[in-house]
Amino acid sequence: MDDAMKCPACNSEHAYQDRGLWVCPECAHEWSVEAAAAAEASPEPGVRDINGNLLVDGDSVIVIKDLKVKGSSSVVKGGTKVRNIRLTEATDGHNIACKIDGIGAMNLKSEFVKKA
């Protein structure tokens, strides 16, 4: 059986085509063969926010949930706008360096922000 007909999520062989999509009846996963091939062929490198938007140095982001500040009793409230971010190559996942009013310099993970 062709790999395009196997479900990429659960590897089921019972997938069927419905219009332009393939559907897996076992796990309800839907995919497009063309979109999956295009995504594998040219993944755009870079840091992305929670919605998949590409972030660059100097962007403004909004924190999406309350974040505790390590070593302090302070909290960065959800909805806080952070201006002029810098992207860093961090091994611990904190790939955004910024300065937050009232708290100071800190690092954030891109999975907790959205582009403003």
C-alpha positions in Angstrom: 0.0 0.0 0.0 1.2 3.5 -0.8 2.5 5.6 2.2 0.2 8.4 1.1 -2.7 6.2 2.0 -1.4 5.3 5.4 -2.3 7.6 8.3 0.7 9.7 9.4 -0.7 9.9 12.9 -1.5 6.2 13.7 -0.1 4.4 10.6 -3.5 2.8 9.9 -4.0 1.3 6.4 -7.8 2.1 6.4 -7.4 5.7 5.3 -9.7 6.9 2.5 -9.8 9.9 0.3 -12.6 12.5 0.7 -12.4 15.2 -1.9 -8.9 16.7 -1.6 -8.1 15.2 1.9 -7.2 11.8 3.2 -9.2 10.7 6.3 -8.3 8.1 8.9 -11.4 6.4 10.3 -9.5 5.1 13.3 -8.1 8.3 14.8 -10.0 10.9 12.7 -6.8 12.5 11.5 -7.2 14.4 8.2 -4.3 15.4 5.9 -3.5 16.6 2.4 -0.8 14.8 0.5 0.3 18.0 -1.3 0.4 20.1 1.8 2.3 17.5 3.8 4.9 17.2 0.9 5.3 21.0 0.7 5.8 21.3 4.4 8.5 18.6 4.5 10.2 20.0 1.4 10.6 23.6 2.6 10.3 24.0 6.4 11.0 27.7 7.1 13.6 27.9 9.9 13.1 30.3 12.8 11.3 30.9 16.0 7.5 30.8 15.9 4.8 31.9 18.3 1.9 29.8 19.6 -0.1 30.5 16.4 2.8 29.6 14.1 3.7 33.1 13.1 7.4 33.7 12.4 9.1 36.0 15.0 12.0 38.3 14.3 14.2 40.6 16.4 12.3 43.8 17.3 8.8 42.4 17.2 6.2 43.0 19.8 4.5 40.0 21.4 1.7 39.4 23.9 2.1 36.9 26.8 -0.9 34.5 26.5 -1.0 33.2 30.1 0.2 34.1 33.6 3.9 33.2 34.0 5.7 32.8 37.3 9.1 34.6 37.5 11.6 32.1 38.8 13.3 33.1 42.0 10.7 35.8 42.7 7.1 36.1 43.8 6.3 38.3 40.8 4.0 37.1 38.0 3.9 38.2 34.3 0.2 38.6 33.7 -1.4 37.2 30.6 -2.1 39.9 28.1 1.1 41.8 28.9 2.6 43.3 25.8 6.4 43.0 25.4 8.1 45.3 22.9 11.4 44.9 21.1 12.2 41.3 21.7 15.5 39.7 20.8 15.7 36.1 19.6 18.4 33.9 21.2 19.8 30.4 20.7 19.0 28.8 24.0 19.2 25.1 24.8 16.6 25.3 27.6 13.8 26.6 25.3 13.8 30.2 26.5 14.5 31.6 23.0 13.2 35.2 23.5 15.2 37.8 25.5 13.2 40.9 26.5 12.6 43.5 29.1 9.2 43.7 30.8 8.1 46.9 32.6 8.0 46.4 36.3 9.9 43.2 36.3 13.1 43.8 34.2 15.1 41.7 31.9 14.0 38.1 31.4 13.8 35.2 28.9 10.6 33.7 27.6 9.6 30.6 25.7 8.0 31.3 22.3 5.2 28.8 23.1 3.8 31.3 25.6 3.6 34.3 23.4 1.7 35.5 20.3 2.7 38.1 17.8 1.1 41.5 18.5 
